[in-house]
Amino acid sequence: MGLAASAVTNHFGVGSMMQESPANDSVKVEKNAIENPHYLDEVVWVVGDEPILRSDIEVMRMQGEQEGVDFGGDPDCRIPEQLAVQKLFLHQAAIDSIEVTEAEVSNAIEQQLNGWIQMAGSRERLEEYRKQTITQMKNELHDEFKNRQLISKMREKLVADVKVSPADVRNYFKGLPEDSIPFVPTEVEVQIITNAPRIPMEEINKVKDDLRDYTKRVTEGSTSFAALARLYSEDPGSARQGGELDYAGRGVYDPAFAAVAFNLSDPKKISKIVETEFGFHIIQLIDKRGEKIKCRHILRKPKVPRTAIDEGLHRLDSIADELRANKFTFEEAATYISDDKDTRLSNGLMANFDQETMANTSKFKMKDLPPEVARAVEGLKVGEISKAFTMINVKQKTVCAIVKLKSRTEGHRAKITDDFQVMKNVVLEKRREELIHNWVKNKIKDTYVRMDDRYKNCNFEYEGWIKQ
């Protein structure tokens, strides 16, 4: 933020809360608070008892410019207003005792950092680019990410009781021009059969020998478990953190992993080698809190030789030929031949978790399919079976696969008879936005707001910021 909270309060309280400046239609906020390290930051708005600093506005402006954000108007006016709206949600979250756990904050920060690391190319390059260590970045992001989640939970609470009926949906879309009706992208249903190529025992033994060597080196004190995890672990989510996994209960982990990890009691000792669907692991306990543990692990995956992949592809191409000859059905093959545990019991039908409806469905938009499956399906007609191909499954393992296009619904304007849920979601979201808008408008009336005169000629989205 630039200044400590006490310094901000002192600066605000001496009577020079804001410097006078001519009010213009287009407000020009100076950037000295960021560009000049000796410049004293300035409180330009106060919402309730929360200050908004000039540096806050400039940081949000620069982030928006980097990400191509459209602020919906003059950014010199809309940015402080958006920050002020955030303060309203945070104030209400405190009143309503909304809570965010440290685990939730930590997970969100880890996702952000992992995305940055991927863009930068490595952890080291990111640290060099930002001139901060990963730990410093985590500390800097903590409050921002905690506030984001508090705001999100507060908004969810406000709209939790919003509902729409079928009549509401019909009335909303009645008489709307066609170009205002939502467009439903092409959706497909896909059945899949997979075959996991056989890994030679020599390759498995090599991985186990490596894990035994890591255990020996840690036990002898020649290196640390975390250092080896960064160098050798094949779990991209935890390797960068030295193999560290955050506090979690038994149900979060693979059963074989959990059975060993939750029996560890001495942080100085390394577990035996554990085999899961992901590969082979060794585990080190960090801490226990009630029914949760925090641990490190190193994951190694035996490499699949090219010959095994070629054999798997040939086998599935032969099966596909027999399916096309109607010797047996795709459903039978998926049930009795496929290695895919997630689809065997559903005749090979792939399932998709729809973020909009928060429910499982068999229908996929093409962009939501695994990329290898989408490429295989693209040229198929309904009922056709693809050639064999390789893909990386959800366990991050290479498998061979064939797919059948069960159905395809071409992109179209939504129809109340076929796409009711899509149309309902549009109306529901509109009702939620209206409720939030009205809530903010009413909240402004009951909240102390003070701003620098330079903002008083702004064209704000909400009325009531300028108190008479």
DAHU-V30070 format. One record per pair of residues at least 12 apart in sequence whose C-alpha atoms are under 10 Angstrom apart, sorted by sequence separation. I is the first residue (numbers start at 0). J is the second residue. If there is no record, write none. Layout:
i	j
I	J
I	J
//
This chain:
i	j
40	52
41	53
42	54
43	55
226	238
228	240
229	241
230	242
249	261
259	271
269	281
270	282
271	283
282	294
283	295
284	296
331	343
333	345
334	346
349	361
350	362
351	363
365	377
375	387
387	399
388	400
389	401
40	53
41	54
42	55
43	56
112	125
214	227
225	238
226	239
228	241
229	242
248	261
259	272
260	273
269	282
270	283
282	295
283	296
319	332
330	343
333	346
334	347
348	361
349	362
350	363
351	364
372	385
375	388
387	400
388	401
452	465
39	53
40	54
41	55
60	74
213	227
225	239
226	240
227	241
228	242
229	243
259	273
268	282
269	283
270	284
281	295
282	296
283	297
318	332
330	344
332	346
333	347
348	362
349	363
353	367
374	388
386	400
387	401
388	402
450	464
28	43
39	54
40	55
59	74
60	75
63	78
213	228
225	240
226	241
227	242
228	243
258	273
268	283
269	284
280	295
281	296
282	297
330	345
331	346
332	347
333	348
352	367
385	400
386	401
387	402
448	463
449	464
450	465
225	241
226	242
256	272
257	273
266	282
267	283
268	284
280	296
281	297
282	298
330	346
331	347
351	367
372	388
385	401
386	402
448	464
449	465
450	466
224	241
225	242
256	273
266	283
267	284
279	296
280	297
281	298
329	346
330	347
351	368
371	388
372	389
384	401
385	402
386	403
446	463
447	464
448	465
449	466
56	74
57	75
60	78
213	231
223	241
224	242
225	243
255	273
256	274
265	283
266	284
267	285
279	297
280	298
281	299
318	336
328	346
329	347
330	348
350	368
371	389
372	390
384	402
385	403
443	461
444	462
445	463
446	464
448	466
56	75
59	78
60	79
224	243
255	274
256	275
263	282
264	283
265	284
266	285
279	298
280	299
349	368
371	390
383	402
384	403
385	404
443	462
444	463
447	466
32	52
33	53
34	54
56	76
59	79
255	275
256	276
263	283
264	284
265	285
266	286
278	298
279	299
280	300
370	390
371	391
382	402
383	403
384	404
440	460
441	461
443	463
444	464
32	53
33	54
56	77
57	78
112	133
210	231
253	274
254	275
255	276
260	281
263	284
264	285
265	286
277	298
278	299
279	300
315	336
369	390
370	391
371	392
382	403
383	404
384	405
440	461
441	462
442	463
443	464
444	465
31	53
32	54
33	55
56	78
57	79
59	81
209	231
210	232
253	275
259	281
260	282
262	284
263	285
264	286
277	299
278	300
279	301
315	337
369	391
381	403
382	404
383	405
439	461
440	462
441	463
443	465
444	466
18	41
30	53
31	54
32	55
34	57
55	78
56	79
59	82
252	275
253	276
256	279
259	282
260	283
261	284
263	286
264	287
275	298
277	300
278	301
369	392
379	402
380	403
381	404
382	405
439	462
440	463
443	466
17	41
18	42
29	53
30	54
32	56
33	57
55	79
56	80
112	136
253	277
256	280
260	284
263	287
274	298
276	300
277	301
369	393
379	403
380	404
381	405
382	406
436	460
437	461
440	464
16	41
17	42
18	43
28	53
29	54
32	57
33	58
56	81
112	137
256	281
272	297
273	298
274	299
375	400
376	401
379	404
380	405
381	406
382	407
436	461
15	41
16	42
17	43
28	54
30	56
31	57
32	58
53	79
56	82
111	137
256	282
261	287
269	295
270	296
272	298
274	300
375	401
376	402
378	404
379	405
380	406
381	407
15	42
16	43
17	44
29	56
30	57
52	79
55	82
269	296
375	402
376	403
377	404
380	407
16	44
28	56
29	57
30	58
51	79
108	136
109	137
112	140
266	294
372	400
375	403
376	404
379	407
10	39
16	45
28	57
51	80
108	137
111	140
261	290
263	292
266	295
371	400
372	401
373	402
375	404
10	40
11	41
52	82
108	138
261	291
372	402
1	32
10	41
11	42
51	82
261	292
263	294
372	403
0	32
1	33
7	39
10	42
11	43
50	82
51	83
105	137
108	140
260	292
261	293
0	33
6	39
7	40
50	83
104	137
107	140
108	141
111	144
260	293
261	294
6	40
7	41
8	42
11	45
49	83
107	141
260	294
1	36
7	42
44	79
51	86
105	140
108	143
257	292
260	295
43	79
44	80
46	82
47	83
50	86
104	140
105	141
108	144
260	296
1	38
2	39
46	83
49	86
104	141
107	144
108	145
1	39
2	40
44	82
45	83
46	84
48	86
49	87
104	142
106	144
107	145
1	40
2	41
11	50
44	83
46	85
47	86
104	143
105	144
243	282
246	285
0	40
1	41
8	48
46	86
47	87
49	89
101	141
104	144
105	145
107	147
242	282
243	283
244	284
245	285
246	286
247	287
248	288
251	291
256	296
8	49
45	86
46	87
49	90
103	144
104	145
107	148
242	283
243	284
244	285
245	286
246	287
247	288
248	289
249	290
250	291
8	50
48	90
103	145
104	146
243	285
246	288
248	290
249	291
7	50
47	90
104	147
224	267
234	277
247	290
248	291
249	292
364	407
7	51
46	90
101	145
104	148
233	277
234	278
246	290
247	291
248	292
362	406
363	407
364	408
7	52
100	145
103	148
224	269
233	278
246	291
247	292
248	293
362	407
4	50
27	73
28	74
99	145
233	279
234	280
245	291
246	292
247	293
362	408
364	410
26	73
27	74
28	75
98	145
99	146
233	280
245	292
246	293
247	294
25	73
26	74
27	75
28	76
99	147
100	148
232	280
244	292
245	293
246	294
24	73
25	74
26	75
27	76
99	148
218	267
232	281
244	293
245	294
2	52
25	75
26	76
98	148
99	149
217	267
218	268
243	293
244	294
245	295
0	51
1	52
25	76
97	148
98	149
217	268
218	269
243	294
244	295
0	52
1	53
2	54
24	76
97	149
217	269
242	294
243	295
244	296
0	53
1	54
96	149
97	150
99	152
228	281
242	295
243	296
329	382
339	392
349	402
0	54
1	55
92	146
98	152
214	268
215	269
241	295
242	296
243	297
348	402
0	55
97	152
98	153
214	269
240	295
241	296
242	297
329	384
347	402
348	403
93	149
97	153
213	269
214	270
241	297
242	298
347	403
348	404
89	146
92	149
96	153
214	271
224	281
238	295
348	405
0	58
88	146
89	147
91	149
92	150
95	153
211	269
214	272
224	282
225	283
237	295
238	296
88	147
89	148
90	149
91	150
92	151
97	156
224	283
237	296
238	297
323	382
339	398
86	146
89	149
90	150
92	152
93	153
211	271
237	297
238	298
323	383
338	398
85	146
88	149
89	150
92	153
95	156
210	271
211	272
237	298
322	383
323	384
338	399
339	400
85	147
88	150
89	151
91	153
92	154
210	272
234	296
322	384
338	400
87	150
88	151
89	152
90	153
91	154
234	297
235	298
337	400
85	149
86	150
88	152
89	153
92	156
232	296
233	297
234	298
319	383
320	384
337	401
356	420
85	150
88	153
207	272
232	297
233	298
234	299
319	384
355	420
356	421
84	150
88	154
207	273
231	297
232	298
233	299
234	300
319	385
320	386
355	421
207	274
214	281
228	295
230	297
231	298
232	299
233	300
319	386
213	281
214	282
228	296
229	297
231	299
232	300
316	384
319	387
356	424
210	279
214	283
227	296
228	297
316	385
317	386
318	387
355	424
210	280
211	281
225	295
227	297
228	298
316	386
317	387
210	281
224	295
225	296
228	299
315	386
316	387
206	278
207	279
224	296
225	297
315	387
316	388
206	279
207	280
224	297
313	386
314	387
315	388
329	402
206	280
207	281
312	386
313	387
329	403
203	278
312	387
313	388
203	279
311	387
312	388
311	388
312	389
311	389
309	388
308	388
309	389
308	389
319	401
318	401
319	402
213	297
315	399
316	400
319	403
314	399
315	400
316	401
312	398
313	399
315	401
210	297
311	398
312	399
210	298
311	399
312	400
210	299
308	397
310	399
311	400
312	401
209	299
308	398
309	399
308	399
206	298
207	299
307	399
206	299
207	300
303	396
206	300
207	301
302	396
303	397
206	301
300	395
301	396
302	397
303	398
203	299
205	301
206	302
300	396
203	300
204	301
205	302
202	300
203	301
202	301
203	302
201	301
202	302
203	303
200	301
202	303
199	301
202	304
198	301
199	302
198	302
199	303
198	303
199	304
133	239
197	303
198	304
133	240
196	303
197	304
195	303
196	304
198	306
199	307
196	305
197	306
198	307
196	306
197	307
198	308
196	307
197	308
195	307
196	308
195	308
196	309
197	310
194	308
196	310
197	311
196	311
195	311
196	312
277	393
278	394
122	239
194	311
195	312
277	394
278	395
121	239
122	240
193	311
194	312
276	394
277	395
278	396
193	312
275	394
276	395
277	396
194	314
276	396
194	315
113	235
193	315
113	236
116	239
192	315
113	237
110	236
113	239
192	318
109	236
192	319
109	237
109	240
192	329
191	329
192	330
0	139
106	245
190	329
191	330
105	245
190	330
192	332
193	333
191	332
192	333
191	333
192	334
194	336
195	337
102	245
190	333
192	335
193	336
194	337
195	338
102	246
192	336
193	337
194	338
195	339
102	247
192	337
193	338
194	339
191	337
192	338
193	339
192	339
193	340
191	339
193	342
192	342
193	343
191	342
192	343
190	342
191	343
190	343
192	346
193	347
190	345
191	346
192	347
190	346
191	347
192	348
190	347
191	348
192	349
189	347
190	348
191	349
189	348
190	349
188	348
189	349
190	350
188	349
189	350
234	395
188	350
233	395
188	351
190	361
188	360
189	361
188	361
189	362
187	361
188	362
189	363
186	361
187	362
188	363
186	362
187	363
188	364
185	362
186	363
187	364
188	365
185	363
186	364
187	365
184	363
185	364
186	365
189	368
184	364
185	365
186	366
183	364
184	365
185	366
186	367
187	368
191	372
184	366
189	372
189	373
187	373
189	376
188	376
187	376
187	377
189	381
188	381
189	382
191	384
194	387
187	381
190	384
191	385
193	387
195	389
192	387
193	388
194	389
193	389
193	390
195	392
193	392
196	396
195	396
196	397
197	398
195	397
196	398
194	397
195	398
196	399
194	398
195	399
193	398
194	399
195	400
193	399
194	400
192	399
193	400
194	401
192	400
193	401
191	400
192	401
193	402
191	401
192	402
190	401
191	402
192	403
190	402
191	403
189	402
190	403
191	404
189	403
190	404
188	403
189	404
190	405
188	404
189	405
190	406
187	404
188	405
189	406
187	405
188	406
189	407
187	406
188	407
186	406
187	407
188	408
186	407
187	408
185	407
186	408
187	409
185	408
186	409
184	408
185	409
186	410
183	408
184	409
185	410
183	409
184	410
185	411
183	410
184	411
182	410
183	411
184	412
182	411
183	412
184	413
181	411
182	412
183	413
180	411
181	412
182	413
183	414
180	412
181	413
182	414
179	412
180	413
181	414
178	412
180	414
177	412
183	418
177	413
181	418
183	421
182	421
183	422
181	421
182	422
181	422
172	414
180	422
172	415
181	425
180	425
169	415
168	415
165	415
169	419
172	422
168	419
171	422
172	423
168	420
171	423
169	422
172	425
165	419
168	422
169	423
171	425
172	426
165	420
168	423
171	426
167	423
168	424
165	422
168	425
169	426
165	423
168	426
164	423
167	426
168	427
163	423
167	427
162	423
163	424
164	426
163	426
164	427
162	426
163	427
162	427
163	428
161	427
162	428
161	428
163	430
162	430
158	427
161	430
162	431
158	428
161	431
160	431
158	430
159	431
158	431
161	434
157	431
158	432
158	433
155	431
158	434
154	431
157	434
158	435
154	432
157	435
154	434
155	435
154	435
157	438
88	438
87	438
88	439
91	442
87	439
85	439
88	442
84	439
87	442
84	440
87	443
90	446
84	442
84	443
87	446
83	443
83	448
79	450
80	454
79	454
76	453
80	457
84	461
76	454
81	459
75	454
76	455
80	459
81	460
76	456
77	457
79	459
80	460
76	457
77	458
80	461
83	464
75	457
76	458
77	459
76	459
77	460
73	457
76	460
80	464
73	458
72	458
73	459
72	459
72	460
71	460
47	443
46	443
47	445
48	446
49	447
50	448
47	446
48	447
49	448
50	449
51	450
46	446
47	447
48	448
50	450
46	447
47	448
45	447
46	448
47	449
45	448
46	449
44	448
45	449
46	450
44	449
45	450
43	449
44	450
45	451
43	450
44	451
42	450
43	451
44	452
42	451
43	452
43	453
44	454
43	454
46	464
28	453
27	453
28	454
26	453
27	454
25	453
26	454
22	451
23	452
24	453
25	454
26	455
22	452
23	453
24	454
26	456
20	451
21	452
22	453
23	454
24	455
25	456
26	457
19	451
20	452
21	453
22	454
23	455
24	456
25	457
16	449
17	450
18	451
19	452
20	453
21	454
22	455
23	456
24	457
25	458
16	450
17	451
18	452
19	453
20	454
22	456
23	457
24	458
16	451
17	452
18	453
22	457
17	453
//
